[in-house]
Amino acid sequence: MAYKPELWAEAKKKCRLNEEDIRMAKEMGLNPKSLIKNIPSPKEQWK
């Protein structure tokens, strides 16, 4: 399923990804909605 370029642009901006990251995500079969959904909240700190 192909996703609209606008969704990829939004994921790129919100997830701070570059073109190479977007290309790899597409190759792995990820979709832009799943990338945006999995952004951790600011309250979640790395341990």
C-alpha angles and dihedrals in degrees: 000000000000118000125213117264088237091064092050090048090052092049090047091053098042096042095039094235130160128219092269091054091050091050092051092048090053091048091051091051097247120148129218093245092058091049092052093044092055098055107124118236119250089250092063106088125189112252 
